[in-house]
Amino acid sequence: MNWLGLFNYWVVIVLMMIGFYLIIARSNLVRKIIGLNIFQSSIFLLFISMAKVSGGSVPILAPGIERYSNPLPHVLILTAIVVGVATTALALALVVRIREAYGSADEETIRTQDEPS
């Protein structure tokens, strides 16, 4: 088996684990959002890697072309990128409001301020 041919999938796994680590291990909300974006980017790469057909062509009817690549996964990823950007903007706006209200963007600090004394 050619391991170099699976390079995209190894990159997906590494990016996924980096993003997952940032989400779980960090208490800063901005770092959690960055980790979520890295994780999301790995999913995009996974979908696009799986959608590529070896030897496939653009789905335009032409003489001599027998294998076509499906454009649907690429279109879905474009939509997911737009949704991801909007979600990131909303999350960052919420972090700004949380920082104004609590004076910190650290999850532990916010939790200790919310606990009843």
PyMOL commands that set and color helices and strands:
alter all, ss='L'
color gray80, all
select helices_A, chain A and resi 4-25+29-51+72-102+107-114
alter helices_A, ss='H'
color red, helices_A
deselect
rebuild
show_as cartoon
